[in-house]
Amino acid sequence: MRPPAPPSRRGVLGLGAGLAAASLAPRAAASGNPENHPPNLPEWSRSLGPGVIEEPYGLPSPHESHVVRRYVPWLTADRHGSVSFTPLADLHGIITPNGLCFERHHSGYPDIDPQDWRLMVHGLVERPMVFTLQDLMRMPSQSRILFLECPANGGMEWRGAQMSGVQYTHGMIHCCEWTGVSLRTLFAETGLKPNASWILAEGGDAAHLTRSLPIAKCLDDCMLAWGQNGEMLRPQQGYPVRLVVPGWEGNVWIKWLRRIEVGDRPWYHRQETRNYTDLLPSGKARQFTFVNEVSSVITYPCPEKPLTGVSGFVEIKGLAWSGLGRIARVDVSVDGGDTWRTAELQQPVLPKALTRFRIPWEWRPNTGPFYLESRAIDETGRVQPTIGMLRAARGTESIYHNNAIQTWLVERDGTTVNVQIDA
């Protein structure tokens, strides 16, 4: 636990200003049409509406058209090797709708005919085999609710507050129910040779992204998933089959999986040497930093959801997660970490899944400013660190695994912005 310094204007390192203000301005609260308000009969109840299967695949209300994935044009050279962000501030519960799950591609996403898809398993196995989708779906299946987080989530914040919105600071995460077959079951079919200790998983996109994984993790809780939230995977999420690696960085959840090679050591390919390593001040790099450590973020209030026009009791709400198990506690501060109160955890609290937290707070215009923070603790006892702690250990040249406490500054008029406290 940290002994935080009192927050002050001098203690604030910077305000998020990475995007044009117009693109992130909250939708104005409309007063509506008084003719539709009680006790009048609203216009929508005076005539028949569309019938069944007007939309064979259901779509959200047009009044929710603002709830979409977004991306940052200047972040990458093009959209083929880029990322989009989940709109966390507009979500409810812990399950992310399939159409809002963030995307991360290295060469765009392929259009794969499931009849043509095959999975090759070879290397240090007793029986090299090739599986069809039908082969996998005939095996004993399982379903688990798990979060998936890109290791670069929050990566733009290492040198200072950059992004104006929780969608951009923390939106490279989603949580879904995944359905598929245990990797342990697959290896029971092929057998493993005594010296098998690592696998290489290869994707079927144009990048043919590969990652090495220890066999112990594969036999523990990894699975090959074809289902996501009750339907088949979306193409952007790896259709028809992807690797699911609970609690570990999203880059190892190989999409469009086409090949698994079993070996006795890691392969040290491009995505685990040049990329997805953490550069330290010493010039050395941390490698195979697989686990997504305990983290949390407040999703209301936040830059997209300010307190403008609200007076009285409100509910501070947010999300917490840990790649090492369940969330045990979340504390919330409104004074930048000087004092903390313990929030309520919303059930279900599942291992390696997003967990909702909430706590009441009284706010009135023209008070403050306030510095809102959340601090998560998981069942292993790990405590979410401050950005100062992370910088002391890893410097400012890192890109990955920024699980620092997030600070939102709530101004006297309720406007909420991204800041960092030098503590």
TORKOL-4160 file (C-alpha; in steps of 0.2 Angstrom, whole numbers, padded with zeros to 4 digits, m for minus):
423
<pt num="1" X="0000" Y="0000" Z="0000"/>
<pt num="2" X="0006" Y="0017" Z="m0004"/>
<pt num="3" X="0007" Y="0032" Z="0008"/>
<pt num="4" X="0001" Y="0045" Z="m0005"/>
<pt num="5" X="0005" Y="0063" Z="m0006"/>
<pt num="6" X="m0010" Y="0075" Z="m0006"/>
<pt num="7" X="m0016" Y="0078" Z="m0024"/>
<pt num="8" X="m0013" Y="0096" Z="m0030"/>
<pt num="9" X="m0012" Y="0105" Z="m0046"/>
<pt num="10" X="0007" Y="0104" Z="m0045"/>
<pt num="11" X="0006" Y="0085" Z="m0042"/>
<pt num="12" X="m0004" Y="0082" Z="m0058"/>
<pt num="13" X="0007" Y="0077" Z="m0072"/>
<pt num="14" X="m0005" Y="0081" Z="m0087"/>
<pt num="15" X="m0022" Y="0081" Z="m0094"/>
<pt num="16" X="m0028" Y="0069" Z="m0107"/>
<pt num="17" X="m0027" Y="0078" Z="m0123"/>
<pt num="18" X="m0023" Y="0065" Z="m0136"/>
<pt num="19" X="m0039" Y="0066" Z="m0146"/>
<pt num="20" X="m0049" Y="0081" Z="m0153"/>
<pt num="21" X="m0062" Y="0086" Z="m0140"/>
<pt num="22" X="m0076" Y="0086" Z="m0152"/>
<pt num="23" X="m0074" Y="0068" Z="m0156"/>
<pt num="24" X="m0076" Y="0064" Z="m0137"/>
<pt num="25" X="m0089" Y="0076" Z="m0132"/>
<pt num="26" X="m0103" Y="0068" Z="m0122"/>
<pt num="27" X="m0120" Y="0067" Z="m0131"/>
<pt num="28" X="m0131" Y="0081" Z="m0124"/>
<pt num="29" X="m0145" Y="0076" Z="m0112"/>
<pt num="30" X="m0160" Y="0079" Z="m0123"/>
<pt num="31" X="m0176" Y="0086" Z="m0115"/>
<pt num="32" X="m0187" Y="0075" Z="m0127"/>
<pt num="33" X="m0204" Y="0079" Z="m0133"/>
<pt num="34" X="m0216" Y="0084" Z="m0119"/>
<pt num="35" X="m0230" Y="0077" Z="m0130"/>
<pt num="36" X="m0223" Y="0060" Z="m0126"/>
<pt num="37" X="m0222" Y="0062" Z="m0108"/>
<pt num="38" X="m0234" Y="0056" Z="m0095"/>
<pt num="39" X="m0249" Y="0057" Z="m0093"/>
<pt num="40" X="m0250" Y="0058" Z="m0113"/>
<pt num="41" X="m0250" Y="0043" Z="m0124"/>
<pt num="42" X="m0233" Y="0043" Z="m0132"/>
<pt num="43" X="m0233" Y="0042" Z="m0151"/>
<pt num="44" X="m0224" Y="0025" Z="m0152"/>
<pt num="45" X="m0239" Y="0017" Z="m0144"/>
<pt num="46" X="m0252" Y="0023" Z="m0156"/>
<pt num="47" X="m0248" Y="0012" Z="m0171"/>
<pt num="48" X="m0242" Y="m0005" Z="m0175"/>
<pt num="49" X="m0223" Y="m0008" Z="m0175"/>
<pt num="50" X="m0212" Y="m0019" Z="m0186"/>
<pt num="51" X="m0216" Y="m0038" Z="m0185"/>
<pt num="52" X="m0205" Y="m0053" Z="m0181"/>
<pt num="53" X="m0190" Y="m0056" Z="m0192"/>
<pt num="54" X="m0190" Y="m0038" Z="m0198"/>
<pt num="55" X="m0172" Y="m0040" Z="m0193"/>
<pt num="56" X="m0167" Y="m0059" Z="m0195"/>
<pt num="57" X="m0151" Y="m0055" Z="m0185"/>
<pt num="58" X="m0156" Y="m0043" Z="m0171"/>
<pt num="59" X="m0148" Y="m0026" Z="m0170"/>
<pt num="60" X="m0147" Y="m0013" Z="m0156"/>
<pt num="61" X="m0159" Y="0002" Z="m0155"/>
<pt num="62" X="m0155" Y="0016" Z="m0167"/>
<pt num="63" X="m0155" Y="0027" Z="m0151"/>
<pt num="64" X="m0139" Y="0018" Z="m0146"/>
<pt num="65" X="m0130" Y="0021" Z="m0162"/>
<pt num="66" X="m0116" Y="0030" Z="m0153"/>
<pt num="67" X="m0111" Y="0015" Z="m0144"/>
<pt num="68" X="m0097" Y="0008" Z="m0156"/>
<pt num="69" X="m0079" Y="0003" Z="m0156"/>
<pt num="70" X="m0067" Y="0017" Z="m0161"/>
<pt num="71" X="m0049" Y="0018" Z="m0166"/>
<pt num="72" X="m0035" Y="0031" Z="m0165"/>
<pt num="73" X="m0030" Y="0036" Z="m0183"/>
<pt num="74" X="m0013" Y="0042" Z="m0179"/>
<pt num="75" X="m0008" Y="0027" Z="m0168"/>
<pt num="76" X="m0004" Y="0016" Z="m0183"/>
<pt num="77" X="0001" Y="0018" Z="m0201"/>
<pt num="78" X="m0015" Y="0009" Z="m0207"/>
<pt num="79" X="m0030" Y="m0001" Z="m0201"/>
<pt num="80" X="m0023" Y="m0018" Z="m0206"/>
<pt num="81" X="m0011" Y="m0018" Z="m0192"/>
<pt num="82" X="m0021" Y="m0008" Z="m0179"/>
<pt num="83" X="m0033" Y="m0009" Z="m0164"/>
<pt num="84" X="m0050" Y="m0003" Z="m0160"/>
<pt num="85" X="m0057" Y="0000" Z="m0143"/>
<pt num="86" X="m0071" Y="m0007" Z="m0133"/>
<pt num="87" X="m0084" Y="0007" Z="m0127"/>
<pt num="88" X="m0082" Y="0003" Z="m0108"/>
<pt num="89" X="m0092" Y="0018" Z="m0102"/>
<pt num="90" X="m0108" Y="0012" Z="m0111"/>
<pt num="91" X="m0108" Y="m0006" Z="m0106"/>
<pt num="92" X="m0117" Y="m0015" Z="m0092"/>
<pt num="93" X="m0114" Y="m0031" Z="m0083"/>
<pt num="94" X="m0098" Y="m0040" Z="m0086"/>
<pt num="95" X="m0101" Y="m0048" Z="m0104"/>
<pt num="96" X="m0096" Y="m0038" Z="m0119"/>
<pt num="97" X="m0107" Y="m0040" Z="m0134"/>
<pt num="98" X="m0098" Y="m0048" Z="m0149"/>
<pt num="99" X="m0100" Y="m0033" Z="m0160"/>
<pt num="100" X="m0091" Y="m0021" Z="m0147"/>
<pt num="101" X="m0076" Y="m0032" Z="m0143"/>
<pt num="102" X="m0060" Y="m0023" Z="m0147"/>
<pt num="103" X="m0050" Y="m0029" Z="m0162"/>
<pt num="104" X="m0032" Y="m0031" Z="m0164"/>
<pt num="105" X="m0025" Y="m0036" Z="m0181"/>
<pt num="106" X="m0008" Y="m0038" Z="m0188"/>
<pt num="107" X="m0013" Y="m0039" Z="m0206"/>
<pt num="108" X="m0032" Y="m0037" Z="m0206"/>
<pt num="109" X="m0044" Y="m0052" Z="m0203"/>
<pt num="110" X="m0046" Y="m0066" Z="m0216"/>
<pt num="111" X="m0062" Y="m0073" Z="m0223"/>
<pt num="112" X="m0061" Y="m0092" Z="m0219"/>
<pt num="113" X="m0073" Y="m0105" Z="m0226"/>
<pt num="114" X="m0075" Y="m0117" Z="m0211"/>
<pt num="115" X="m0076" Y="m0132" Z="m0223"/>
<pt num="116" X="m0058" Y="m0128" Z="m0229"/>
<pt num="117" X="m0051" Y="m0124" Z="m0211"/>
<pt num="118" X="m0039" Y="m0137" Z="m0204"/>
<pt num="119" X="m0029" Y="m0138" Z="m0188"/>
<pt num="120" X="m0012" Y="m0146" Z="m0189"/>
<pt num="121" X="m0004" Y="m0153" Z="m0174"/>
<pt num="122" X="0014" Y="m0160" Z="m0175"/>
<pt num="123" X="0032" Y="m0159" Z="m0168"/>
<pt num="124" X="0035" Y="m0169" Z="m0151"/>
<pt num="125" X="0018" Y="m0178" Z="m0152"/>
<pt num="126" X="0016" Y="m0197" Z="m0153"/>
<pt num="127" X="0003" Y="m0195" Z="m0167"/>
<pt num="128" X="0004" Y="m0180" Z="m0178"/>
<pt num="129" X="m0014" Y="m0176" Z="m0184"/>
<pt num="130" X="m0025" Y="m0164" Z="m0194"/>
<pt num="131" X="m0042" Y="m0159" Z="m0186"/>
<pt num="132" X="m0057" Y="m0152" Z="m0195"/>
<pt num="133" X="m0069" Y="m0140" Z="m0186"/>
<pt num="134" X="m0082" Y="m0155" Z="m0185"/>
<pt num="135" X="m0068" Y="m0166" Z="m0177"/>
<pt num="136" X="m0066" Y="m0153" Z="m0163"/>
<pt num="137" X="m0085" Y="m0150" Z="m0160"/>
<pt num="138" X="m0087" Y="m0169" Z="m0158"/>
<pt num="139" X="m0075" Y="m0168" Z="m0143"/>
<pt num="140" X="m0081" Y="m0165" Z="m0125"/>
<pt num="141" X="m0084" Y="m0146" Z="m0124"/>
<pt num="142" X="m0084" Y="m0133" Z="m0110"/>
<pt num="143" X="m0089" Y="m0114" Z="m0108"/>
<pt num="144" X="m0080" Y="m0101" Z="m0097"/>
<pt num="145" X="m0082" Y="m0083" Z="m0094"/>
<pt num="146" X="m0065" Y="m0075" Z="m0096"/>
<pt num="147" X="m0058" Y="m0058" Z="m0100"/>
<pt num="148" X="m0046" Y="m0055" Z="m0114"/>
<pt num="149" X="m0034" Y="m0040" Z="m0113"/>
<pt num="150" X="m0021" Y="m0034" Z="m0125"/>
<pt num="151" X="m0004" Y="m0031" Z="m0116"/>
<pt num="152" X="m0004" Y="m0014" Z="m0123"/>
<pt num="153" X="m0019" Y="m0008" Z="m0114"/>
<pt num="154" X="m0015" Y="0008" Z="m0106"/>
<pt num="155" X="0002" Y="0008" Z="m0115"/>
<pt num="156" X="0000" Y="0026" Z="m0122"/>
<pt num="157" X="0000" Y="0032" Z="m0104"/>
<pt num="158" X="0017" Y="0027" Z="m0098"/>
<pt num="159" X="0025" Y="0045" Z="m0101"/>
<pt num="160" X="0010" Y="0054" Z="m0095"/>
<pt num="161" X="m0009" Y="0056" Z="m0097"/>
<pt num="162" X="m0013" Y="0055" Z="m0115"/>
<pt num="163" X="m0030" Y="0049" Z="m0120"/>
<pt num="164" X="m0047" Y="0058" Z="m0116"/>
<pt num="165" X="m0058" Y="0044" Z="m0112"/>
<pt num="166" X="m0059" Y="0027" Z="m0103"/>
<pt num="167" X="m0063" Y="0019" Z="m0120"/>
<pt num="168" X="m0045" Y="0024" Z="m0125"/>
<pt num="169" X="m0036" Y="0022" Z="m0109"/>
<pt num="170" X="m0043" Y="0005" Z="m0105"/>
<pt num="171" X="m0053" Y="m0001" Z="m0120"/>
<pt num="172" X="m0042" Y="m0015" Z="m0126"/>
<pt num="173" X="m0051" Y="m0027" Z="m0115"/>
<pt num="174" X="m0067" Y="m0037" Z="m0116"/>
<pt num="175" X="m0075" Y="m0051" Z="m0107"/>
<pt num="176" X="m0085" Y="m0066" Z="m0115"/>
<pt num="177" X="m0092" Y="m0083" Z="m0113"/>
<pt num="178" X="m0080" Y="m0094" Z="m0123"/>
<pt num="179" X="m0085" Y="m0112" Z="m0129"/>
<pt num="180" X="m0073" Y="m0125" Z="m0136"/>
<pt num="181" X="m0063" Y="m0140" Z="m0132"/>
<pt num="182" X="m0049" Y="m0141" Z="m0119"/>
<pt num="183" X="m0031" Y="m0141" Z="m0126"/>
<pt num="184" X="m0028" Y="m0155" Z="m0114"/>
<pt num="185" X="m0042" Y="m0166" Z="m0123"/>
<pt num="186" X="m0033" Y="m0162" Z="m0140"/>
<pt num="187" X="m0016" Y="m0168" Z="m0134"/>
<pt num="188" X="m0024" Y="m0184" Z="m0127"/>
<pt num="189" X="m0028" Y="m0188" Z="m0145"/>
<pt num="190" X="m0011" Y="m0184" Z="m0151"/>
<pt num="191" X="m0001" Y="m0189" Z="m0136"/>
<pt num="192" X="0015" Y="m0179" Z="m0130"/>
<pt num="193" X="0032" Y="m0185" Z="m0130"/>
<pt num="194" X="0042" Y="m0185" Z="m0114"/>
<pt num="195" X="0052" Y="m0170" Z="m0118"/>
<pt num="196" X="0037" Y="m0159" Z="m0124"/>
<pt num="197" X="0038" Y="m0143" Z="m0114"/>
<pt num="198" X="0033" Y="m0129" Z="m0126"/>
<pt num="199" X="0021" Y="m0126" Z="m0140"/>
<pt num="200" X="0021" Y="m0114" Z="m0155"/>
<pt num="201" X="0004" Y="m0108" Z="m0160"/>
<pt num="202" X="0002" Y="m0100" Z="m0178"/>
<pt num="203" X="m0013" Y="m0090" Z="m0184"/>
<pt num="204" X="m0020" Y="m0091" Z="m0202"/>
<pt num="205" X="m0020" Y="m0073" Z="m0206"/>
<pt num="206" X="m0008" Y="m0065" Z="m0218"/>
<pt num="207" X="0004" Y="m0061" Z="m0204"/>
<pt num="208" X="0004" Y="m0079" Z="m0198"/>
<pt num="209" X="0007" Y="m0073" Z="m0181"/>
<pt num="210" X="0016" Y="m0085" Z="m0169"/>
<pt num="211" X="0018" Y="m0086" Z="m0151"/>
<pt num="212" X="0027" Y="m0099" Z="m0139"/>
<pt num="213" X="0018" Y="m0105" Z="m0124"/>
<pt num="214" X="0023" Y="m0117" Z="m0110"/>
<pt num="215" X="0015" Y="m0134" Z="m0111"/>
<pt num="216" X="0011" Y="m0133" Z="m0092"/>
<pt num="217" X="m0001" Y="m0118" Z="m0096"/>
<pt num="218" X="m0008" Y="m0128" Z="m0111"/>
<pt num="219" X="m0013" Y="m0143" Z="m0100"/>
<pt num="220" X="m0019" Y="m0132" Z="m0086"/>
<pt num="221" X="m0034" Y="m0121" Z="m0093"/>
<pt num="222" X="m0031" Y="m0117" Z="m0111"/>
<pt num="223" X="m0044" Y="m0121" Z="m0124"/>
<pt num="224" X="m0048" Y="m0120" Z="m0143"/>
<pt num="225" X="m0064" Y="m0110" Z="m0144"/>
<pt num="226" X="m0077" Y="m0109" Z="m0158"/>
<pt num="227" X="m0090" Y="m0101" Z="m0148"/>
<pt num="228" X="m0092" Y="m0083" Z="m0141"/>
<pt num="229" X="m0107" Y="m0077" Z="m0131"/>
<pt num="230" X="m0118" Y="m0091" Z="m0137"/>
<pt num="231" X="m0114" Y="m0090" Z="m0156"/>
<pt num="232" X="m0099" Y="m0094" Z="m0167"/>
<pt num="233" X="m0084" Y="m0083" Z="m0166"/>
<pt num="234" X="m0085" Y="m0067" Z="m0177"/>
<pt num="235" X="m0072" Y="m0066" Z="m0190"/>
<pt num="236" X="m0063" Y="m0051" Z="m0181"/>
<pt num="237" X="m0062" Y="m0063" Z="m0166"/>
<pt num="238" X="m0054" Y="m0078" Z="m0174"/>
<pt num="239" X="m0067" Y="m0087" Z="m0184"/>
<pt num="240" X="m0068" Y="m0102" Z="m0185"/>
<pt num="241" X="m0056" Y="m0107" Z="m0170"/>
<pt num="242" X="m0045" Y="m0097" Z="m0159"/>
<pt num="243" X="m0034" Y="m0101" Z="m0144"/>
<pt num="244" X="m0040" Y="m0096" Z="m0127"/>
<pt num="245" X="m0027" Y="m0093" Z="m0114"/>
<pt num="246" X="m0036" Y="m0088" Z="m0098"/>
<pt num="247" X="m0028" Y="m0073" Z="m0088"/>
<pt num="248" X="m0013" Y="m0071" Z="m0101"/>
<pt num="249" X="m0010" Y="m0057" Z="m0113"/>
<pt num="250" X="m0021" Y="m0056" Z="m0128"/>
<pt num="251" X="m0007" Y="m0058" Z="m0141"/>
<pt num="252" X="m0005" Y="m0076" Z="m0136"/>
<pt num="253" X="m0024" Y="m0080" Z="m0139"/>
<pt num="254" X="m0020" Y="m0084" Z="m0157"/>
<pt num="255" X="m0034" Y="m0081" Z="m0169"/>
<pt num="256" X="m0039" Y="m0091" Z="m0185"/>
<pt num="257" X="m0028" Y="m0105" Z="m0178"/>
<pt num="258" X="m0020" Y="m0116" Z="m0191"/>
<pt num="259" X="m0005" Y="m0125" Z="m0183"/>
<pt num="260" X="0001" Y="m0131" Z="m0166"/>
<pt num="261" X="0019" Y="m0137" Z="m0166"/>
<pt num="262" X="0025" Y="m0145" Z="m0150"/>
<pt num="263" X="0044" Y="m0143" Z="m0145"/>
<pt num="264" X="0056" Y="m0143" Z="m0130"/>
<pt num="265" X="0060" Y="m0124" Z="m0130"/>
<pt num="266" X="0052" Y="m0108" Z="m0135"/>
<pt num="267" X="0054" Y="m0102" Z="m0153"/>
<pt num="268" X="0059" Y="m0084" Z="m0150"/>
<pt num="269" X="0049" Y="m0077" Z="m0165"/>
<pt num="270" X="0047" Y="m0059" Z="m0170"/>
<pt num="271" X="0031" Y="m0056" Z="m0159"/>
<pt num="272" X="0041" Y="m0062" Z="m0143"/>
<pt num="273" X="0057" Y="m0054" Z="m0146"/>
<pt num="274" X="0055" Y="m0037" Z="m0156"/>
<pt num="275" X="0038" Y="m0035" Z="m0150"/>
<pt num="276" X="0028" Y="m0040" Z="m0134"/>
<pt num="277" X="0043" Y="m0038" Z="m0123"/>
<pt num="278" X="0045" Y="m0024" Z="m0109"/>
<pt num="279" X="0060" Y="m0013" Z="m0111"/>
<pt num="280" X="0068" Y="m0008" Z="m0095"/>
<pt num="281" X="0079" Y="0007" Z="m0090"/>
<pt num="282" X="0095" Y="m0005" Z="m0090"/>
<pt num="283" X="0092" Y="m0008" Z="m0108"/>
<pt num="284" X="0087" Y="m0026" Z="m0105"/>
<pt num="285" X="0069" Y="m0032" Z="m0109"/>
<pt num="286" X="0057" Y="m0043" Z="m0099"/>
<pt num="287" X="0052" Y="m0057" Z="m0110"/>
<pt num="288" X="0037" Y="m0069" Z="m0109"/>
<pt num="289" X="0028" Y="m0058" Z="m0097"/>
<pt num="290" X="0012" Y="m0067" Z="m0100"/>
<pt num="291" X="0001" Y="m0063" Z="m0085"/>
<pt num="292" X="m0011" Y="m0048" Z="m0085"/>
<pt num="293" X="m0009" Y="m0042" Z="m0067"/>
<pt num="294" X="m0023" Y="m0035" Z="m0056"/>
<pt num="295" X="m0031" Y="m0019" Z="m0063"/>
<pt num="296" X="m0046" Y="m0009" Z="m0062"/>
<pt num="297" X="m0054" Y="0007" Z="m0069"/>
<pt num="298" X="m0069" Y="0018" Z="m0065"/>
<pt num="299" X="m0081" Y="0019" Z="m0079"/>
<pt num="300" X="m0093" Y="0032" Z="m0071"/>
<pt num="301" X="m0090" Y="0046" Z="m0069"/>
<pt num="302" X="m0076" Y="0047" Z="m0083"/>
<pt num="303" X="m0072" Y="0058" Z="m0097"/>
<pt num="304" X="m0087" Y="0051" Z="m0108"/>
<pt num="305" X="m0099" Y="0051" Z="m0094"/>
<pt num="306" X="m0096" Y="0067" Z="m0084"/>
<pt num="307" X="m0107" Y="0073" Z="m0069"/>
<pt num="308" X="m0113" Y="0089" Z="m0077"/>
<pt num="309" X="m0130" Y="0093" Z="m0072"/>
<pt num="310" X="m0131" Y="0080" Z="m0058"/>
<pt num="311" X="m0132" Y="0084" Z="m0040"/>
<pt num="312" X="m0134" Y="0073" Z="m0025"/>
<pt num="313" X="m0130" Y="0055" Z="m0023"/>
<pt num="314" X="m0122" Y="0046" Z="m0038"/>
<pt num="315" X="m0115" Y="0028" Z="m0039"/>
<pt num="316" X="m0096" Y="0027" Z="m0044"/>
<pt num="317" X="m0095" Y="0012" Z="m0055"/>
<pt num="318" X="m0081" Y="0002" Z="m0063"/>
<pt num="319" X="m0073" Y="m0014" Z="m0068"/>
<pt num="320" X="m0059" Y="m0024" Z="m0060"/>
<pt num="321" X="m0049" Y="m0039" Z="m0066"/>
<pt num="322" X="m0034" Y="m0051" Z="m0063"/>
<pt num="323" X="m0026" Y="m0064" Z="m0073"/>
<pt num="324" X="m0021" Y="m0073" Z="m0058"/>
<pt num="325" X="m0039" Y="m0077" Z="m0051"/>
<pt num="326" X="m0054" Y="m0068" Z="m0043"/>
<pt num="327" X="m0055" Y="m0050" Z="m0037"/>
<pt num="328" X="m0055" Y="m0050" Z="m0018"/>
<pt num="329" X="m0058" Y="m0031" Z="m0015"/>
<pt num="330" X="m0059" Y="m0014" Z="m0024"/>
<pt num="331" X="m0056" Y="0002" Z="m0014"/>
<pt num="332" X="m0061" Y="0019" Z="m0021"/>
<pt num="333" X="m0054" Y="0036" Z="m0017"/>
<pt num="334" X="m0061" Y="0053" Z="m0021"/>
<pt num="335" X="m0045" Y="0063" Z="m0015"/>
<pt num="336" X="m0032" Y="0055" Z="m0025"/>
<pt num="337" X="m0027" Y="0041" Z="m0013"/>
<pt num="338" X="m0027" Y="0050" Z="0003"/>
<pt num="339" X="m0042" Y="0040" Z="0010"/>
<pt num="340" X="m0051" Y="0024" Z="0003"/>
<pt num="341" X="m0068" Y="0016" Z="0005"/>
<pt num="342" X="m0071" Y="m0002" Z="0000"/>
<pt num="343" X="m0083" Y="m0004" Z="m0014"/>
<pt num="344" X="m0097" Y="m0017" Z="m0016"/>
<pt num="345" X="m0092" Y="m0031" Z="m0029"/>
<pt num="346" X="m0107" Y="m0036" Z="m0040"/>
<pt num="347" X="m0110" Y="m0055" Z="m0042"/>
<pt num="348" X="m0104" Y="m0065" Z="m0050"/>
<pt num="349" X="m0086" Y="m0064" Z="m0045"/>
<pt num="350" X="m0077" Y="m0076" Z="m0057"/>
<pt num="351" X="m0059" Y="m0080" Z="m0059"/>
<pt num="352" X="m0050" Y="m0072" Z="m0073"/>
<pt num="353" X="m0066" Y="m0062" Z="m0078"/>
<pt num="354" X="m0071" Y="m0044" Z="m0077"/>
<pt num="355" X="m0079" Y="m0040" Z="m0060"/>
<pt num="356" X="m0091" Y="m0025" Z="m0058"/>
<pt num="357" X="m0089" Y="m0014" Z="m0042"/>
<pt num="358" X="m0100" Y="0001" Z="m0036"/>
<pt num="359" X="m0100" Y="0013" Z="m0022"/>
<pt num="360" X="m0112" Y="0028" Z="m0018"/>
<pt num="361" X="m0105" Y="0045" Z="m0017"/>
<pt num="362" X="m0113" Y="0062" Z="m0014"/>
<pt num="363" X="m0108" Y="0076" Z="m0027"/>
<pt num="364" X="m0114" Y="0093" Z="m0029"/>
<pt num="365" X="m0109" Y="0106" Z="m0042"/>
<pt num="366" X="m0096" Y="0119" Z="m0038"/>
<pt num="367" X="m0087" Y="0108" Z="m0025"/>
<pt num="368" X="m0071" Y="0099" Z="m0027"/>
<pt num="369" X="m0060" Y="0097" Z="m0038"/>
<pt num="370" X="m0060" Y="0078" Z="m0034"/>
<pt num="371" X="m0047" Y="0065" Z="m0039"/>
<pt num="372" X="m0056" Y="0048" Z="m0042"/>
<pt num="373" X="m0046" Y="0032" Z="m0041"/>
<pt num="374" X="m0050" Y="0013" Z="m0039"/>
<pt num="375" X="m0037" Y="0001" Z="m0032"/>
<pt num="376" X="m0040" Y="m0018" Z="m0035"/>
<pt num="377" X="m0034" Y="m0032" Z="m0024"/>
<pt num="378" X="m0035" Y="m0050" Z="m0031"/>
<pt num="379" X="m0036" Y="m0066" Z="m0021"/>
<pt num="380" X="m0017" Y="m0069" Z="m0022"/>
<pt num="381" X="m0015" Y="m0053" Z="m0012"/>
<pt num="382" X="m0008" Y="m0043" Z="m0026"/>
<pt num="383" X="m0012" Y="m0024" Z="m0025"/>
<pt num="384" X="m0014" Y="m0013" Z="m0040"/>
<pt num="385" X="0001" Y="m0001" Z="m0041"/>
<pt num="386" X="0002" Y="0017" Z="m0044"/>
<pt num="387" X="0010" Y="0024" Z="m0060"/>
<pt num="388" X="0025" Y="0030" Z="m0049"/>
<pt num="389" X="0028" Y="0013" Z="m0043"/>
<pt num="390" X="0028" Y="0006" Z="m0061"/>
<pt num="391" X="0040" Y="0019" Z="m0067"/>
<pt num="392" X="0052" Y="0017" Z="m0053"/>
<pt num="393" X="0053" Y="m0002" Z="m0058"/>
<pt num="394" X="0052" Y="m0001" Z="m0077"/>
<pt num="395" X="0055" Y="0017" Z="m0082"/>
<pt num="396" X="0045" Y="0026" Z="m0096"/>
<pt num="397" X="0050" Y="0017" Z="m0112"/>
<pt num="398" X="0038" Y="0002" Z="m0109"/>
<pt num="399" X="0023" Y="m0001" Z="m0120"/>
<pt num="400" X="0015" Y="m0016" Z="m0111"/>
<pt num="401" X="0007" Y="m0021" Z="m0095"/>
<pt num="402" X="0003" Y="m0004" Z="m0088"/>
<pt num="403" X="m0009" Y="m0009" Z="m0074"/>
<pt num="404" X="m0007" Y="0007" Z="m0064"/>
<pt num="405" X="m0021" Y="0015" Z="m0054"/>
<pt num="406" X="m0031" Y="0027" Z="m0065"/>
<pt num="407" X="m0035" Y="0045" Z="m0059"/>
<pt num="408" X="m0050" Y="0055" Z="m0066"/>
<pt num="409" X="m0050" Y="0073" Z="m0061"/>
<pt num="410" X="m0068" Y="0079" Z="m0058"/>
<pt num="411" X="m0069" Y="0098" Z="m0060"/>
<pt num="412" X="m0081" Y="0109" Z="m0050"/>
<pt num="413" X="m0093" Y="0109" Z="m0065"/>
<pt num="414" X="m0093" Y="0090" Z="m0066"/>
<pt num="415" X="m0081" Y="0089" Z="m0081"/>
<pt num="416" X="m0070" Y="0074" Z="m0080"/>
<pt num="417" X="m0053" Y="0072" Z="m0087"/>
<pt num="418" X="m0038" Y="0060" Z="m0087"/>
<pt num="419" X="m0024" Y="0065" Z="m0076"/>
<pt num="420" X="m0009" Y="0057" Z="m0067"/>
<pt num="421" X="m0003" Y="0060" Z="m0050"/>
<pt num="422" X="0015" Y="0060" Z="m0047"/>
<pt num="423" X="0015" Y="0048" Z="m0032"/>
